[in-house]
Amino acid sequence: MTDLPPNNALPTPAETTPEGEAEAKPEVGVGPWEGEWPVGEHWDPDLLRDGDRRNVVDQYRYWKHEAIVADLDSKRHDFHIAIENWQHDLNIGTVVRTANAFLAKEVHIIGRRRWNRRGAMVTDRYQHVRHHPTVEDFVQWAEDEGLAVIGIDIFPDSVPLETYDLPRNCVLVFGQEGPGLTPEVHDAAVATLSIEQFGSTRSMNAASAAAIAMHAWVRRHVFHQPVS
C-alpha cells in the first residue's frame, strides 16, 4: 500500500491576537494528495483530489468511508457497550466516541432511540449502534448472543472492577446519569462492578466510568494483564 505523505497541519488565514499580531490557526487533516495517485479500491478519489479533513488516524487518510468500516469490522474486539437512555442522556455521544477508540463490537442504546450525537464527534459513522426499546429486549438479545451482561454501578453487591476477571465475550452496561442502572438491568447482570474511588464524591460521570471499564477489558484481553 502506498505510503501517505506527512500529515502536516496546513495553515489557515491568520487570526489577530489580542496584541494585534497575526497568528495562523492549523487545520485538521491533510491537503490534496501530492504526486501520482495510489491504486486500490479503498482510496476515495474525491479525498485524494480535495484533501481529507476527517477525524481519522493517518492509516485511514484518503480511504472511502465504507472501506474504513470494513477494515474496522475485521478486527473489532469481543466486548459490547450498552447504556440506558430513558431521559435523553447527554453522555451517550462521548460513550460512543470512546467505544470507537477501543474498537468495541457494538454500542447498544436501551430505551429511547434518539440520543445526543454531538459528543460522538462523527465517530458513530464508524461504530455500529443498535437500539433496544426495552430492557427485556436487550437481555434476550445478549442471551441469544452468548454474552455475559456486566453492570457498572455502585450497589451493595457490587464487586471491584479492579479485581474482577472480565469475560472476553461480554456487554458492559451503564445506567442513566444520576439514577444509574435500573433494577431490571441490575437483576439481569451476572455481576455488577464498581470502580474504586478515593475522593469525596460518591460517583463519577457515566462517560468516564465507561472509558475506565473499556480500558480494563483491553488490558485484560489485549495486553493479557492478569487481575490481582
N, C-alpha and C positions, 0 to 999 in steps of 0.2 A: 504494500500500500504506500502511496506517495507520502513523503514527509510533509508536514504542514509548515508553512512559513512561520517565523517568530510571531508570537501572539502579543505584539506591542500595542499598547493603547494609542489611539490616534487623537491628536489634539482637536478640540472644537473651538469655535470662535471664542476669543478671550473675554473674560469677565472682569469687571472692575472691582478691586478690593476696597475696603474702607479707606485705605491710604491712597487710593487713586491709581494703584499700579495694576497693570493688566496681568491676569492670571489665567492660563489655559486650563480647561477642565477636560480630563481624559474621558474618552468614550469607551464603552464596554465592547469587547469583541475584537474582530479583525475586519480589515477592509477587503476589497476585491482581491481574488487570487492573483498573484504575480507570476508570470511565466506561463508555460504550457499547462493546460488544464489536466488534472488526473483523470484516469479512466476507471469506471466502475459504476454499477447501478445505484450504489448508495450515495453518490455525490449529487447535490442539488445544483443544477445549472444556474438558477436564479441567485443563490447564495454565492456561488463562485464568481458571478458577474458583479453583484452589488455589495458583497460583504456579509458577514454573519455577526449580528449583534445580539444573538440569543444568550441566555444564561446557561450555557453548557460547557462542560470540560473540553479541553483542547482536542481530546481524542475524537470528539463528535463535531468539530468545526466543519462547516460546509456539508454536513450529512443531511439527507432528507429526514423529515420527522419520523416517518414510518420505519425507516432503516434504523434510527436510534432506538425506537421502542422495540423492534425485533431483536436487536443486539442485547438490550437490557433483559428482555424476556428469556434469552438463552442462558442467563447467569443469575437470575433472581434468587434470593435466599428463601429458606423454607418457613420463615415466620410471617404471620399476617398481623395487621394492626386494626383494631376496631375502636370506635369512640361513639358514645351515646350522644344523640343530638335532639333533645326534647325542647330546648329553649334557644335554638339557633346559636350554638356555642361558637364564639369567635376564635377559639383555639384550633379549630379543625384545619384551617389552611396551613398553619405552622406545623401541625402534626403530619399533614400530607407532604409538606416540603422535607421534613426530617425523614419520613418513610422513604422518600425518593433517594435521599442521601445515603441511607443504609440499605437500599435496594430491597425493601420488603416485597413480598409476593403480591399482596393486595392491601388496600385500605378499605375498611367496611364502616359505613355510616349507619347507625341504628337509630331509627326514629324518623325525624323529618328528613325529607330528601334534599331540600335546599340547604346549602351551607355557604359560609362566607369564604370565597376563594382568594381574597386579597393576600392573605398570609402565605398562600401556596406559591406565590411568585411564578406562576405559569407551570410549575412542576407537575400539576395534575394532568398535563398533556402527556407526560411520560410515565405516569403512575396509574395502575388500574384501580379504580374506585368503584365499589359495589354497594348498593343500598339494600337495607333490610328494614321493612316497615315496623316490625315488632321484635322484641327480644326472643320470642318463641321461634320466629322465622330464622333469626341469626343462629340460635343454639342448634336448631335442626340442621342447618347448613354445616356448621362446624362438626357436628356428629357424623354427618354423611361424608365429610372430607377426612375424617380421622384425625382432627386437630384438637389438641387439649386447649380448653378455654382457661386462660390465666388472667385473673383480675389484678389490677394495680390500684390499690387504695389502702386506707387505714381502717381496719376493722379489728375487733378484739381477737379474732382468729387469724389475722394476717401474720405471715412469716417473712423474715427479711429477704429482700431480693438478693442481697449481697451473698447470702449463704445457700440460696435455693438453686438446685441444678435444673435450669430451664430445659425443657424438652426441645428437641430440634423442630419438630412439627407442632407448632402451637399458634394461637392467636392471642395477642396481648390486648386486653380490653381496658379502656379508660372511660371514666364517667364524666358527666357534665361538670363544668367548672362550678364549684360551690357545693352542690349536693353530693357529688361523687357518683360512684356506681349505684345503680338501682338495686334493691333487694333481689330482683329477679335474676340479674346478672351475677350477683354475689352467690346466690344459691346454685346457679348453673356452673360456676367455676370449679375446676378441680383443685385450685389453690388461689388464694388472694395474697399478693405480695405487697409489702410496704418498703419504702425507701428510707434508709436511716438518715435522720436529720439531727443537727446539733445546735441550732439556733433557737430563737424564741417562738417562731411561727409554727403552727400545728401542721400546716400543709404547704405544698408548693404548687405552682402553676401546672395545669394538666399537660401543656405542651412540653414543659421542662421535664416532667416525670416521664413522658413518652420517650423523649430523647435518651434519658438515662436507661430506661428499660431496654430500648432497642440496642443501645451500645453494650449492655450486659449480655444480650443474646449474641452479638457479634464477637465479643471477647470469648465467650464460651465455645461457639461453634465454628468461627472462622479462624481465631487465633488459638483455640484449644487450651484456653486457660482454665484450670480446674477451680472449682469453688472450694472455699475452706470450711 
